[in-house]
């Protein structure tokens, strides 16, 4: 040891300031290059290179378990092939409001536009898909309505609908007037009933001719979409006017008559109406059919399942009592259901707990995004309030979801990883006056912060060495001497700590005074 110490002291004495500056400068340059590479890798792949190497390669060699692998024991996590599908697909909101009777009235009162141009443009594309076909030019009314659905000006669309009705009763013209011109739900319902009468006749005629060629097949498909749309909106009118049982019957009949038309998601309207009736047994029956691994999930499915399980224990749940006696099986099931729902859409609890104000839901939603959370909470907040203690249970448990998911943007537990593009899509769907919820936020890994700190420290050290070479040489010698003394006195410090822990504090105080 004496020989090594003497050699090291001689090396420090012979270390020239220029060589020391070059050494620290090279170290600073290497640290900077490492930092730049880490930042580029993190922005491109969403994870730290050092962290990925340590977790993927070093930990298995040391006998550890890869915690980044999603837990797919229940089969709900999608594989890599399914992730190749577009993550930010926009869906039609099953519970979207009526433009004339609800959205426009909001504009008249507040002066704000609740719908964005992007959202309305998506609705125009939907209308052209559902309500038009290639053979519309054969009938004058259909030709007029085909142009009407492409009009951007609302007044031009309404005028075209009236022009079509002057020729004959046209189902799609009644639909346009019911959606955009009617100022009350009662007027909307009256127009939809007229649309049903005209649409049912067209549907029966095209049904008889559907197998006569591709043209008639397209007409029948269009007439089917029109009929289903009218019946679904009539059921929604009944629900809004307080005739909930009638609305439930209409929805059940519609789902039984057209079981293959799942694009309208009528079961979500049915779930909301059954919750209003507090018919929880039927709600559970609907969930048993649609909360399936092979079917796409939604906030309505996941949070309704959580509400039903929370209903069994929420009235007697207490965090203090649970911490003393432990959680029962029913409470564990309820908490797991809440964690599952929060992992699917982490934005919903802030609206249900009224930590963030609600706005009118858009006509289109992004699953797992803020727009879906608004659409769900807008209609289901009253159902959570009706169940005693459900919001209290949600408040106590929803934050624990993210202890299982360190980085929700990159990793998943029960579902596929949280898509990164939700913020951009939600800003297009939601109005400007609404603050888009971006949660959970993407945090920088520890290795990037550590590399940045190391780079900054090395650069500062290089700068001080360049400015004050002799002083930094003395500082290096002193630092070495201090480290040597601390190593020498380490056993003595250890013995003193053991003595302090054994002797009483009063006796030790008297001994130190002596």
C-alpha positions in Angstrom: 0.0 0.0 0.0 2.9 2.4 0.8 4.4 1.7 -2.6 1.0 2.4 -4.4 0.5 5.5 -2.4 3.9 6.9 -3.2 3.5 6.1 -6.9 0.1 7.9 -7.0 1.5 11.0 -5.2 4.4 11.1 -7.7 1.9 10.8 -10.6 -0.2 13.7 -9.3 3.0 15.8 -8.8 4.1 15.1 -12.4 0.6 15.7 -13.9 1.0 18.9 -15.9 -2.0 21.3 -16.0 -2.2 21.0 -19.8 -2.5 17.2 -19.6 -5.1 17.5 -16.9 -7.1 20.0 -19.0 -6.9 17.6 -22.0 -8.0 14.7 -19.9 -11.1 16.5 -18.4 -11.9 18.0 -21.8 -12.0 14.6 -23.4 -14.2 13.3 -20.6 -16.6 16.2 -21.1 -16.7 15.6 -24.9 -17.4 11.9 -24.3 -20.2 12.7 -21.8 -21.7 15.1 -24.2 -21.8 12.6 -27.0 -23.3 10.0 -24.7 -26.0 12.5 -23.7 -26.8 13.4 -27.3 -27.0 9.7 -28.3 -29.3 8.9 -25.3 -31.6 11.8 -26.1 -31.9 10.7 -29.8 -32.5 7.1 -28.8 -35.2 8.1 -26.3 -37.0 10.3 -28.8 -36.9 7.7 -31.5 -37.8 4.5 -29.5 -39.4 5.9 -26.4 -36.9 4.3 -23.9 -33.4 4.9 -22.7 -30.7 2.9 -24.5 -28.7 2.3 -21.2 -31.9 1.2 -19.4 -33.0 -1.1 -22.2 -29.5 -2.8 -22.4 -29.4 -3.2 -18.6 -32.9 -4.6 -18.4 -32.9 -6.7 -21.5 -29.3 -8.1 -21.5 -27.6 -7.6 -18.1 -30.5 -8.4 -15.8 -31.1 -11.9 -17.3 -27.4 -12.6 -17.0 -27.5 -11.7 -13.4 -30.6 -13.8 -12.8 -33.2 -11.0 -12.7 -36.7 -10.9 -14.2 -37.6 -8.6 -17.0 -40.2 -6.2 -15.5 -40.9 -4.6 -18.9 -42.7 -7.6 -20.1 -46.5 -7.0 -19.9 -48.6 -9.3 -17.8 -50.8 -11.0 -20.3 -52.1 -13.8 -18.1 -55.7 -12.8 -18.6 -55.3 -12.5 -22.4 -56.3 -8.9 -22.7 -52.9 -7.5 -23.8 -52.5 -7.3 -27.6 -49.6 -8.8 -29.3 -47.1 -7.0 -31.6 -49.1 -7.9 -34.7 -52.2 -6.2 -33.4 -50.2 -3.1 -32.4 -49.3 -2.6 -36.1 -52.9 -1.5 -36.6 -53.4 2.3 -36.3 -53.4 3.2 -32.6 -55.3 6.4 -33.0 -58.4 5.4 -34.8 -61.3 7.8 -34.3 -64.7 6.3 -33.5 -68.2 7.7 -33.8 -69.5 8.7 -30.4 -72.5 6.4 -29.6 -74.0 9.1 -27.3 -73.4 12.1 -29.5 -75.9 15.0 -29.1 -78.2 16.6 -31.6 -76.7 19.6 -33.4 -79.8 21.8 -33.6 -81.4 20.9 -30.2 -78.3 20.7 -28.1 -75.0 21.9 -29.7 -76.5 25.0 -31.3 -78.4 26.0 -28.2 -75.1 25.8 -26.3 -73.6 28.2 -28.9 -76.6 30.6 -28.5 -76.2 30.8 -24.8 -72.4 30.9 -24.4 -71.2 32.1 -27.8 -68.7 29.2 -28.0 -68.5 26.6 -30.6 -68.6 23.1 -29.0 -67.6 21.3 -32.2 -64.4 21.6 -34.1 -64.1 21.7 -37.8 -62.2 18.4 -37.8 -65.0 16.8 -35.8 -67.7 18.1 -38.1 -65.7 17.1 -41.2 -65.5 13.5 -39.8 -69.3 13.5 -39.4 -69.8 14.7 -43.0 -67.7 11.8 -44.2 -69.8 9.4 -42.0 -73.0 10.8 -43.5 -71.7 10.3 -47.0 -70.8 6.8 -46.2 -74.0 5.8 -44.5 -76.6 7.8 -46.4 -75.4 7.7 -50.0 -74.6 5.2 -52.7 -73.4 5.1 -56.3 -77.0 4.9 -57.7 -78.2 8.2 -56.1 -78.3 9.9 -59.5 -81.2 7.7 -60.5 -83.6 9.5 -58.1 -83.8 13.3 -58.0 -84.2 13.4 -54.2 -81.2 11.2 -53.6 -79.1 13.3 -56.0 -80.0 16.5 -54.1 -79.2 14.9 -50.7 -75.9 13.6 -52.0 -74.9 17.2 -52.7 -76.4 18.3 -49.3 -74.2 16.0 -47.3 -71.1 17.5 -49.0 -72.1 21.1 -48.2 -70.1 22.9 -45.5 -72.6 25.6 -44.9 -75.4 24.5 -42.5 -78.0 26.7 -44.1 -77.2 25.3 -47.6 -77.7 21.8 -46.3 -81.0 22.7 -44.7 -82.2 24.4 -47.8 -81.3 21.4 -49.9 -83.2 19.1 -47.5 -86.3 21.3 -47.9 -85.9 21.2 -51.7 -85.8 17.4 -51.6 -88.9 17.2 -49.5 -90.8 19.3 -52.0 -90.4 16.5 -54.5 -91.3 13.6 -52.2 -90.8 12.3 -48.7 -87.1 11.5 -48.3 -85.8 9.8 -45.2 -82.4 11.3 -45.3 -83.8 14.8 -45.8 -85.9 14.3 -42.6 -82.7 13.1 -40.8 -80.8 16.3 -41.8 -83.6 18.5 -40.6 -84.0 16.6 -37.3 -80.3 16.8 -36.6 -79.6 20.4 -37.6 -82.8 22.5 -37.9 -85.0 21.2 -35.0 -84.4 23.3 -31.9 -86.0 21.0 -29.3 -85.9 17.2 -28.7 -89.7 17.0 -29.3 -89.4 18.6 -32.7 -86.4 16.3 -33.4 -88.5 13.2 -32.5 -91.3 14.3 -34.7 -89.1 14.6 -37.7 -87.4 11.3 -37.0 -90.8 9.6 -36.9 -91.5 11.0 -40.4 -88.1 9.8 -41.5 -88.9 6.3 -40.1 -92.1 6.1 -42.2 -90.3 7.1 -45.4 -87.1 5.0 -44.6 -89.1 1.8 -43.7 -90.8 1.9 -47.1 -87.5 2.3 -49.0 -86.0 -0.5 -46.9 -88.8 -2.9 -47.8 -88.6 -2.1 -51.5 -84.8 -2.5 -51.7 -85.0 -5.7 -49.6 -87.0 -7.4 -52.4 -84.5 -6.3 -55.1 -81.2 -6.7 -53.2 -80.2 -9.9 -55.0 -80.8 -8.5 -58.5 -77.3 -7.0 -58.9 -74.6 -4.9 -57.3 -76.5 -1.7 -57.7 -79.5 -3.0 -55.8 -77.2 -4.5 -53.2 -75.7 -1.1 -52.6 -79.1 0.6 -52.3 -80.2 -2.0 -49.8 -77.1 -1.5 -47.7 -77.7 2.3 -47.8 -81.4 1.9 -46.8 -80.4 -0.5 -44.0 -78.0 2.1 -42.6 -80.6 4.8 -42.8 -83.2 2.7 -41.0 -80.9 1.7 -38.2 -79.7 5.2 -37.7 -83.3 6.5 -37.5 -84.4 3.9 -35.0 -81.3 4.5 -32.8 -81.9 8.2 -32.7 -85.6 7.7 -31.9 -84.6 5.6 -29.0 -82.2 8.3 -27.8 -85.0 10.9 -28.1 -87.2 8.7 -25.9 -84.3 8.4 -23.4 -83.8 12.2 -23.3 -87.6 12.8 -22.9 -87.7 10.5 -19.8 -89.3 7.5 -21.5 -86.4 5.3 -20.5 -88.2 1.9 -20.5 -89.5 2.6 -24.0 -86.0 3.5 -25.1 -84.6 0.2 -23.7 -87.2 -1.8 -25.6 -86.4 0.0 -28.9 -82.7 -0.6 -28.4 -83.2 -4.3 -27.7 -85.5 -4.7 -30.7 -82.9 -2.9 -32.9 -80.1 -5.1 -31.7 -82.1 -8.2 -32.2 -83.2 -7.2 -35.7 -79.8 -6.1 -36.9 -77.2 -8.1 -34.9 -74.4 -7.6 -37.4 -74.4 -3.8 -37.4 -72.0 -3.3 -34.5 -70.5 -0.1 -35.9 -73.2 2.0 -34.2 -72.3 0.5 -30.7 -75.9 0.5 -29.7 -75.1 -1.6 -26.6 -73.4 1.4 -25.0 -76.7 3.3 -25.3 -78.5 0.3 -23.8 -76.0 0.2 -20.9 -76.6 3.9 -20.1 -80.4 3.5 -20.2 -80.3 0.4 -18.0 -78.1 2.2 -15.4 -80.7 5.0 -15.4 -83.4 2.4 -14.5 -81.0 0.9 -11.9 -81.5 -2.5 -13.5 -78.1 -3.8 -12.6 -78.8 -7.4 -13.3 -79.5 -6.6 -17.0 -76.4 -4.4 -17.1 -74.4 -7.4 -15.9 -76.0 -9.5 -18.6 -75.1 -7.0 -21.3 -71.5 -6.8 -20.0 -71.2 -10.6 -20.1 -71.9 -10.5 -23.8 -69.8 -7.5 -24.8 -66.9 -7.4 -22.3 -65.2 -10.2 -24.2 -61.5 -10.6 -25.1 -62.3 -10.8 -28.9 -64.3 -7.5 -28.8 -62.8 -4.0 -28.7 -63.0 -2.3 -25.3 -64.3 1.1 -24.4 -64.5 3.3 -21.3 -68.2 2.5 -21.0 -67.5 -1.2 -20.9 -64.5 -1.0 -18.4 -65.9 1.6 -16.1 -69.4 0.1 -16.0 -67.8 -3.3 -15.0 -65.9 -1.4 -12.3 -69.0 0.3 -11.1 -70.9 -2.9 -10.7 -68.1 -4.5 -8.6 -67.7 -1.4 -6.6 -71.4 -1.3 -5.8 -71.1 -4.5 -3.8 -68.6 -3.1 -1.3 -68.5 0.7 -1.7 -71.2 1.5 0.9 -69.1 0.0 3.7 -65.6 0.6 2.4 -63.2 2.6 4.6 -59.5 3.0 3.9 -58.6 3.0 7.6 -60.6 -0.2 8.3 -59.2 -1.9 5.2 -55.6 -1.1 6.3 -56.2 -2.6 9.7 -58.0 -5.8 8.7 -56.9 -6.2 5.1 -58.9 -6.3 2.0 -61.7 -8.9 1.4 -62.1 -10.8 -1.8 -64.9 -8.6 -3.0 -62.9 -5.4 -2.2 -59.9 -6.8 -4.1 -62.1 -7.6 -7.1 -63.5 -4.1 -7.1 -60.1 -2.5 -6.8 -58.7 -4.6 -9.6 -61.7 -3.6 -11.8 -61.0 0.0 -11.1 -57.3 -0.4 -11.9 -58.3 -2.1 -15.1 -60.6 0.7 -16.1 -58.1 3.4 -15.2 -55.3 1.7 -17.2 -57.6 1.6 -20.2 -58.5 5.3 -19.9 -56.7 7.3 -17.2 -58.5 10.6 -17.9 -62.0 9.5 -16.7 -61.4 9.7 -12.9 -60.7 13.4 -12.9 -64.1 14.0 -14.5 -66.0 11.6 -12.3 -64.3 13.1 -9.1 -65.0 16.6 -10.5 -61.4 17.5 -10.4 -61.8 18.8 -13.9 -64.8 20.5 -15.5 -66.9 18.8 -18.1 -67.8 20.1 -21.6 -70.2 18.9 -24.2 -68.9 15.6 -25.7 -67.7 15.7 -29.3 -69.4 13.8 -32.1 -66.3 11.6 -32.5 -64.0 10.1 -29.8 -60.6 8.7 -29.5 -60.6 5.5 -27.4 -58.3 5.9 -24.3 -58.2 9.6 -24.9 -59.6 12.7 -23.2 -62.5 12.9 -25.7 -63.7 9.4 -24.7 -63.4 10.3 -21.0 -65.6 13.4 -21.6 -68.2 11.5 -23.5 -68.3 8.8 -20.8 -68.4 11.1 -17.8 -70.9 13.5 -19.3 -73.6 10.7 -19.2 -72.4 8.4 -16.5 -71.4 10.7 -13.7 -74.9 10.6 -12.3 -74.8 6.8 -12.2 -71.7 6.8 -10.1 -73.2 9.4 -7.7 -76.2 7.2 -7.3 -74.2 4.3 -6.0 -73.3 5.1 -2.4 -69.6 5.3 -1.7 -68.6 4.4 -5.3 -66.8 7.8 -5.9 -65.1 7.5 -2.5 -63.7 4.0 -3.5 -62.6 5.4 -6.8 -60.9 8.4 -5.1 -59.0 6.1 -2.7 -57.8 3.5 -5.3 -57.5 4.9 -8.8 -54.0 6.4 -8.3 -52.6 3.1 -7.4 -52.9 1.9 -11.0 -49.7 3.6 -12.0 -47.6 1.9 -9.4 -48.0 -1.2 -11.5 -47.1 0.7 -14.7 -43.9 2.7 -14.2 -44.1 4.3 -17.7 -47.8 4.0 -19.0 -46.8 5.5 -22.3 -44.4 2.7 -23.1 -45.6 -0.3 -21.1 -48.8 -2.1 -20.4 -50.1 -4.4 -17.7 -53.6 -5.5 -18.8 -53.8 -3.7 -22.2 -51.5 -2.8 -25.0 -49.2 0.1 -24.3 -50.8 3.5 -24.0 -50.7 5.2 -27.5 -48.5 8.3 -27.8 -50.6 10.1 -30.4 -53.7 10.6 -28.2 -52.8 14.2 -27.3 -52.5 15.3 -31.0 -55.8 13.6 -32.0 -57.7 15.0 -28.9 -56.6 18.5 -29.7 -58.2 18.2 -33.1 -61.4 16.8 -31.7 -61.9 19.0 -28.7 -62.6 22.8 -28.8 -59.9 25.3 -28.1 -61.4 26.6 -24.8 -60.9 23.1 -23.2 -57.6 22.1 -21.6 -56.8 18.7 -23.1 -55.9 16.2 -20.4 -52.5 14.7 -21.0 -52.0 12.0 -18.4 -49.8 10.1 -17.7 -47.1 12.4 -18.9 -43.9 10.9 -20.4 -41.0 11.3 -17.9 -37.3 11.2 -18.7 -35.6 8.1 -17.5 -33.0 8.3 -14.7 -30.1 7.4 -17.0 -30.7 10.4 -19.2 -30.8 12.7 -16.2 -27.7 11.1 -14.7 -25.8 11.5 -18.0 -26.9 15.1 -18.3 -25.6 15.8 -14.7 -22.4 14.0 -15.4 -21.8 15.9 -18.6 -22.5 19.2 -16.9 -20.2 18.4 -14.0 -17.4 17.3 -16.2 -17.7 20.4 -18.4 -17.6 22.7 -15.3 -14.5 20.8 -14.0 -12.8 21.2 -17.4 -13.6 24.9 -17.4 -12.2 25.5 -13.9 -9.1 23.4 -14.7 -8.5 25.5 -17.8 -8.8 28.8 -15.9 -7.1 27.8 -12.7 -4.8 24.8 -13.5 -2.5 25.1 -10.4 -5.4 25.6 -8.0 -7.2 22.6 -9.4 -4.0 20.5 -9.1 -3.8 21.4 -5.4 -7.5 20.6 -5.1 -7.0 17.1 -6.7 -4.2 16.4 -4.2 -6.3 17.5 -1.3 -9.3 15.5 -2.5 -7.1 12.4 -2.7 -5.8 13.0 0.8 -9.3 13.4 2.2 -10.4 10.2 0.6 -7.4 8.5 2.1 -8.2 9.7 5.6 -11.9 8.8 5.3 -10.9 5.3 4.2 -8.5 5.1 7.1 -11.0 6.2 9.7 -13.9 4.1 8.3 -13.4 1.2 10.8 -13.2 3.7 13.7 -16.5 5.4 12.6 -18.2 2.1 12.3 -17.1 1.2 15.9 -18.4 4.5 17.2 -21.8 4.1 15.5 -22.2 0.6 17.1 -21.3 2.0 20.6 -23.8 4.8 20.2 -26.5 2.4 19.3 -25.8 0.1 22.3 -25.2 2.7 25.1 -28.1 4.8 26.5 -28.2 8.3 25.1 -27.9 10.0 28.6 -24.8 7.9 29.5 -23.2 8.7 26.2 -23.9 12.4 26.7 -22.2 12.3 30.1 -19.2 10.5 28.7 -18.7 13.0 25.9 -18.8 15.9 28.4 -16.1 14.2 30.5 
